Amino acid sequence: MSKRILFVDDEPLSVSAYFEILEDQNIEIDLAEDGNQAINRLQSQKYDLVVLDVQFTPGEMMGENIEPRRAGAELLALIRKNKIVDLSTPPNVPILILTAVMDQRLLEEIKDLKVDGLCSKPIVFQKVVETVTRLLGIEPAS
């Protein structure tokens, strides 16, 4: 049975390198480039893992006053607090954060929302792949 991941990042090139290697391991991947797309996908599809950048374009569904540098933290809070209407993905879905954010207060806020992994940018490619496969409970392909 394949697993399904949602990547939320407004820079598709920065995450596209993961797609080929993860898809080779029978993992289906969807990309959301803003908050609207992320919420729509979470409402229409059940994901086994969400990989979330902290900074991305929030989109109108997330609220008018959300700063892009906080969009990931806000989306994480919406998921964890089950505040998205008709959420198909459970609020306790494993979430991996990829971030270049160095604001310690924001990082603590994110950790308090029970993330399952955090990789700081610049990202070590193999570490992300290993973390994804661990969180999905699958053996990494050789």
C-alpha positions in Angstrom: 0.0 0.0 0.0 1.4 3.4 -1.0 1.8 6.3 1.4 0.8 9.9 0.5 2.6 13.1 1.4 1.6 16.7 1.1 4.5 19.1 0.6 3.6 22.8 1.4 6.2 25.1 -0.1 5.9 28.1 -2.4 9.2 27.2 -4.1 8.5 24.0 -6.0 12.1 23.7 -7.2 13.3 23.5 -3.6 11.3 20.4 -3.0 11.1 18.8 -6.4 14.3 16.9 -5.9 12.6 14.8 -3.2 9.7 13.8 -5.5 11.6 11.5 -7.7 13.4 9.6 -5.0 10.3 9.3 -2.8 8.1 8.3 -5.7 10.5 5.5 -6.4 9.6 4.2 -2.9 5.9 4.0 -3.8 5.1 7.3 -2.1 2.6 9.6 -3.7 3.3 13.3 -3.4 1.1 16.3 -3.8 2.4 19.9 -3.7 0.6 22.9 -2.3 2.2 26.3 -3.2 0.1 28.4 -0.8 -2.2 28.2 2.1 -5.4 27.9 0.0 -4.0 24.9 -1.9 -2.8 23.3 1.3 -6.2 23.6 3.0 -8.1 22.4 -0.1 -5.8 19.4 -0.3 -6.1 18.6 3.4 -9.9 18.7 3.0 -10.0 16.5 -0.1 -7.3 13.9 0.6 -6.1 11.9 3.6 -2.3 12.3 4.0 0.1 10.1 5.9 2.6 12.9 6.3 2.7 16.7 5.8 6.0 18.3 5.0 5.7 22.0 5.7 7.9 25.0 5.1 7.5 27.7 7.7 7.5 30.6 5.2 5.2 30.5 2.2 2.4 32.5 0.7 -0.6 32.1 3.1 -3.4 32.7 0.6 -6.8 34.2 1.5 -8.2 31.1 3.2 -5.7 31.4 6.0 -6.7 34.9 6.8 -5.8 38.4 5.6 -3.4 39.3 8.4 -1.1 36.3 8.3 2.5 37.2 7.5 4.2 34.8 5.0 7.0 34.3 7.5 4.4 32.7 9.9 2.2 30.9 7.4 3.6 27.5 8.2 3.2 28.0 12.0 -0.4 29.2 11.4 -1.2 26.2 9.2 0.3 23.8 11.7 -1.9 25.3 14.4 -5.0 25.0 12.2 -4.2 21.3 11.6 -3.3 20.4 15.2 -6.3 22.3 16.7 -8.6 20.7 14.1 -9.8 24.2 12.9 -10.1 23.3 9.2 -13.6 22.4 8.2 -14.1 19.0 6.7 -10.5 17.9 7.3 -9.8 14.6 5.6 -6.4 14.3 7.1 -6.4 13.6 10.9 -5.1 16.5 13.1 -2.5 14.1 14.6 -0.9 13.5 11.1 2.9 13.4 11.4 4.3 16.8 10.3 7.9 17.4 9.3 9.0 21.1 9.2 11.6 22.3 6.8 12.7 25.8 7.6 15.3 28.5 7.3 13.7 30.5 10.2 16.1 31.3 13.0 13.5 33.1 15.2 13.8 31.1 18.4 10.4 32.2 19.7 8.7 31.0 16.5 10.6 27.7 16.5 9.5 27.1 20.1 5.9 27.9 19.1 6.2 25.3 16.3 7.7 22.7 18.6 4.9 23.3 21.2 2.4 22.3 18.4 3.9 18.8 18.4 5.8 18.5 15.2 7.3 15.1 14.5 10.5 16.4 12.9 12.3 19.6 12.1 15.0 20.1 9.5 16.8 23.4 9.3 17.8 24.9 6.0 20.2 24.6 4.3 18.7 21.1 4.2 20.7 17.9 4.1 18.9 16.0 1.4 19.5 12.5 2.8 18.4 13.6 6.3 15.0 14.7 4.9 14.6 11.4 3.0 15.5 9.4 6.1 13.2 11.4 8.3 10.3 11.1 5.8 10.7 7.3 5.5 11.0 7.0 9.3 7.9 9.0 9.9 6.0 6.9 7.3 7.3 3.7 8.9 8.9 2.4 5.7 12.4 1.1 4.9 14.4 3.6 2.7 15.3 2.3 -0.7 19.0 1.5 -1.2 
